[in-house]
Amino acid sequence: MPDSDVDLSVIIVTADAWADLRRCLESVYESYTSGQLEVICVDDFSRDGTAGQVRQHFPQAQLIANSVKCAYPVTNNQGIAAARGRYVMLLNDDVVLARGALDRVVQFLDEHPEAGAASPKLLNPDGTVQPCMRRFPTLGAALAQSLFLHRLWRGNPWTARYYAPDIDYSRTQPAESIGTTAYVLRREVIEQIKGFDESFPINFCDLDLNWRIGESGWEVWLVAEAEAVHRGGQTMGRKTLRQLWDFHRGMLRMYRKHYAPRRLFLLNWLVYLGIGVRLAANVLLRILHLDRRRC
């Protein structure tokens, strides 16, 4: 329920990560000082006492404590449903915001009514830029990735367009898609798109969110003058078999929802077959311990 007195609602989903969450919460309160702030922590059935720690150390934060584990889109939608701000931020618990970063993002959105969502620039802990912007994948990019060209030929033009290594992160600019690591949405956008599609796993749910924002006539922006350090995004280990399944399930859901309705029946089934073959190949590589790079 929106509240005209709340300028920004920050939603942080967390699970068994109190040390990270504490640093994140401290940075939130230092990062936004220009308006009324609301912080909502969604504790996804932590076993390390996170809920109690939040109540003790951050009593000003609203706490939603789940009694069972929920999926990433579901927990974020819980926070969205409780948020009252005219802007709503989705924030990972392993992010530390620079002082004044949220002031700058909110000011940018106030000054650019065409922008439906915006993100600060993400940095790795060593200060290097952490790429967070993507272009929507084409059929060629999906095919190239299925054939592992992104591993065998890093500079191939098909996957390069998707991963967008040419983007200059030193300037504020619109983007096709930005990860929801530190993502601020306008209230009007939330009312139009209704948050995350809960039929997605964690994979591709952010891509779908960005797609629907663009379809609704809004722009998504990177605000380069605002910065945040994201510890978890610098490196990722090899995927478990469950993670491989969720990744390909998300890929299939994304294609069926946004691409298949505009393509021929036979082509769609070839794509579905390709996703299945890609999953089988990645599972085999994982079992044989031959995978050394992310999918």
Secondary structure, 3 states (H helix, E strand, C coil): CCCCCCCEEEEEEECCCHHHHHHHHHHHHHHCCCCCEEEEEEECCCCCCHHHHHHHHCCCCEEEECCCCCCHHHHHHHHHHHCCCCEEEEEECCEEECCCHHHHHHHHHHHCCCEEEEEEEEECCCCCECCCEECCCCHHHHHHHHCCHHHHCCCCHHHHHHHCCCCCCCCCEEECEECCCEEEEEHHHHHHHCCCCCCCCCCCHHHHHHHHHHHCCCEEEEEEEEEEEECCCCCCCCCCHHHHHHHHHHHHHHHHHHCHHHCCHHHHHHHHHHHHHHHHHHHHHHHCCCCCCCC
